[in-house]
Amino acid sequence: MSEKLFQKPKGTADLLPSVQPIWQKITAIAKEIFEHRYNFGRIDTPLFENYDIFERTSGDSSDVVSKEMYDFYDKGKRRMALRPEGTAGVVRAYVENKLYGPEYEKPVNLYYLESMFRYERPQAGRMREFHQLGAESFGSDSPFLDAQVIQMAIDFFQAFKLTNLLVKINSLGNDASRAAFRQALVDYLSQYEEQLSQDSKVRLKTNPLRILDSKDANDQKLLVGAPQILDYLDQDSKDRFKQVTDALDAFGVNYEIDEKLVRGLDYYNNTIFEIETQDPKLKSAATICGGGRYSGMVEEFGGPDTPAIGFGIGLERLITLIGEVEERDQVDVYIVQTDSSVSAFANLLAKRLRETFHFSVLLDYTNRSMKSQFRSADRTKASYSIVIGDQEVQSKELTLKKMADGSQKKVLLDNLRIEDFS
Ligand code: HAM
């Protein structure tokens, strides 16, 4: 049998107890900022959906759909896919549960913290199973909402004291502007078709906008004289983009307009944005947040015409930047047993301390020497230790030892108060 069978799949991770504190902190900060400050409600959607919902929304020419999808046929011969991103599932849920109904406050604000799956080449910050903290807002076309959503992502990063962030923003305009630009770009690049990289040659036919963010140096040279997207915005789209950047200015957001920004998924129109880190730890995966407007998707799923905007934050990338992993919960009491004959008493004491004082209590289950139990009490940074031997079992008098200074205090079990441990 192959050894590989017992290794985790490439590009996945085990989240061991030592890293759980940072995930819990992320969940708590998301709740505080998204749910409390900005009034977004949490949503969890299925881990797999009908393949078609990703193909129709993300675009069958995007890498996410054409190369990276984990798709399969279930036993009923339905084509399914593990979600590669969160937006399509949330839109499906929004329409299916009729969250556009009059009983729901507009805009309808939803957020999620879920794992996503993409068959990518694993490297730092690029995994096959990764987690996104995402937010989607339905029902308002206000440019202030664009600025507010970007500000919400920034607030989240600021809670982790992340600096060195660059907000890049662009506009794809409305459908008419986008189509006009696409045509101009195809006309321009067709002259150089033979010189384009292999990938870009294909994209010229399928998804020409993606050529703009090609990593190929020669493609980039050819793009120097290419039409610029902002020149193709019609007046409405231009005015709208100006209102968004004015609102960002008023909020004091530091951003850069990047005309080459197009995003990897096909569903966007008008405002698109990404937040990048300059930290060298994430060289080729510097984008820690990406999002934009995607009006039209709700209609495509059979809902009413509904403007929408959202973003996704890559949490593994965030954790790479934060680096530090905090300690687990403080151990309050370590119970040291002289030998196994006192285990019944020691275990009942542990139960009582947990129940009465909600303490974190540890004790040995492997018959180790007292010396090695004391070593564990030190290693786990327990605040107090209590030695249990025959004498304690008989007298019910406990000696509480404060580990920080070695001071001791005797208390009868029935008289124990939480103050005795302060
Ligand atoms: P996305 O740009 O494909 O957008 O992904 C959002 C973020 O997820 C990226 O900026 C990155 O931080 C993280 N990410 C993507 N792929 C990986 C990977 N293989 N490993 C680790 N992290 C990764 C979306 O998914 C859109 N649904 C965002 C959105 C929501 N737009 C509107 N609403």
Boltz pocket constraint, residues with backbone or C-beta under 6 A from the ligand:
constraints:
  - pocket:
      binder: B
      contacts: [[A, 84], [A, 85], [A, 86], [A, 87], [A, 118], [A, 120], [A, 125], [A, 126], [A, 127], [A, 128], [A, 130], [A, 131], [A, 132], [A, 134], [A, 135], [A, 136], [A, 264], [A, 265], [A, 287], [A, 288], [A, 289], [A, 290], [A, 291], [A, 292], [A, 294], [A, 309], [A, 310], [A, 311], [A, 312], [A, 313], [A, 314], [A, 315], [A, 316], [A, 317]]
      max_distance: 6.0
